[in-house]
Amino acid sequence: MADQPSDPPAPEPRPPRPKFEFVDATTVRGSDGKSVSVLDAISALPWVDQLCPFMPHQYAINGRSPEWAWYALESMIRLNPESYRAFFRGYPSANKYWDAPDGLRYWRGRFEIDRCEPDSVEPPRRVDAGAKPIKDWEGPPWSPNGSGLYVRDAKGRWRANFGGTELEPCRWCARGTRAT
């Protein structure tokens, strides 16, 4: 009787993600008791430019960033009492924002942390000021309302339609794969 191949070994369990608690406007403390400067964490992240003509910003991806730095900043955004929930443009759910001491606005996306100059876009609409999602948004949620620079394709995806303008779509819009 031939040897049967054995099952591959189970993957090593992933270590738990770093956990931090809020200390003050620029500091979080890890579960190991060490304080971390969030400004140091911000400096350690590999920021990528997103050159969207409607929302220039930068982002750092979770799996491509130093874990300690990404989770330290994510914790500050989530736990800082000065952070706030707000709606941006046509997005249907509120996000959490932190206006940091370095002058930039930070927020958490699904797998990334984003940042921008606060005056580079219109301010998010704060939930604590009564903001609600805008139900009759004209166009994709990331575009200014009624810009007319996007059209839906047969599959319902928004496609950049910047013809006749000086605008160039960013990489994301050029792919045209977002359905909303």
N, C-alpha and C positions, 0 to 999 in steps of 0.2 A: 504494500500500500504506500503510495507516494505521500510525501510530507504535504500537509495542507498549509497554504500560506496563512500566517497568523494575522490577526487584525492589527492595523497600525496602532502604536501607542496613543493614548489619549493626549491631546495637547495640554501643555502646561497651563494651569489656571492663570488668568491674567491677574497681576497684582492689583489690589484696590487702588482706585484713583486717589491722588492726594486730596486731603480735606483741609480746609482752612476756615478760620473764624475771623470776623471783622474785628479790628483793633481801633483804627482811626482812619482818617481820610486818605492816608497813603500806605497803610500797613495792614497786613493780615498775618495770622499766626497759624502755623501748621499743627497737625495733630501731634507732631514730635516736640512741640513747644517753641520752635524757632520762629522768630518774626521774619517776615519777608516784605521788603519794600516793593510795592506794586509798580513803582516807577522803574525799578530794576527789572521786574518781570516784563514790563512793556518793552524795555530796551532789548531784552533777550529774545523776543519773538521775531520770527522771520516774516515781516510784513510784505504783502504783495499788493502792488498798485492795481486798482480796478478803475480804469479810465472811462467810466460811463459818463457820457455827456450830461446826463440828468442827475447823477449822484456820484461824483468822484469820491472815492474812499479807498481804504486799504483793509485787508483782511489777513488773519493768521489762522491756518487750518489746525485743528486739534491734533491729528495724527502726524503732522509735519513740524510740530513745535516742541520745544522742551516742555515736558509734562508739568513740571513744577511751575513754570512761568505761565503757561496757559491756564491752569487751574487756579493759580493765585489771582490772576486778573478776572477770570470768570467768577470767582468767589466775591471779589470786590464789587463787580457789577450787580451780582445777585443779592449781596448782603448789606451793602452800604445803605444806611437810612436816607441818604441824599439821592439815591437812585430812584427812578420813577418809571411807571408804566405809561406807555403812550402809543398812539397809532401813527403810522407814517404813511402818507399818501393813501393809496387804495387798498392796503393790506387789511384783511378782515380781522386780524387779531392783534392785540397790543403786544408790544415788546418792552423789555426792561432796558433803560438807558442810564448811563452814568456820565456826567460832565466832569471830567477828570482835572486834577491840578495842572496837567500839562497843556490845558487849553483845548483838548480834543474831546469829542463825544464818542463813547464806546457803547456797543450793544452786542448781545449774543445772538448769533444765527444758529442754525441747526448743528453744523459741524465746525463753525468758525466763530471767531470774534471779529467784529468789524469796528472801524473807527473813521471819523471824518472831522473836518473843520466845521464847527457848528454853523458858520455863515455860508457854507458851500451849498446848502439846500434849505428849504423851508423847515421851520422847527416841527418836530413831532407834536401831535395833539395829545395833551396830557389827560389821562384817565381821571386824575384827582381834580381836574378842572371841568369834568363832565363830558369829555370827548367820547364819541362812539364811532364805530366804523362808518365809512361813507358808503351807503348802499348803491347809489347810482353812479359809481365811478366810471368814467368813459376812457377805456383803454386798460392796458395791463397795470397792475398795482404799483409797479416800480416807476412808472412814467408819470409826469405831471398830468393832472386831470384834463382830458380833452385835447391832448397834444396833437392827435391825429397822425402821429408818426409810426404807428403800429397797425397792422391789419391781421385778422385771423386767417389762417390757412384752412384747408378742408378738414384737418384733424383738430381744429380748435386752438392751435398754438399761435401765440403772438409772434409775428415776424416784423422785424424792423423795416420800415418803408421810408428811408431818409432821402429818397431821390428829390432833387431840386433844392436841397439844403446844403449847408456846409458841414453838417454833423456827420460823424462817423460812428457807427454802432460799436459798442465795446464787444469783447469776445463773447460774453454771455448772450447778448442780443443778436450778434451775428450768427450764432448757432441756431437761434430761433426754435428752441425745443420746449418752451414753457407753455403749458396749458393752464388756463385759469377759468 
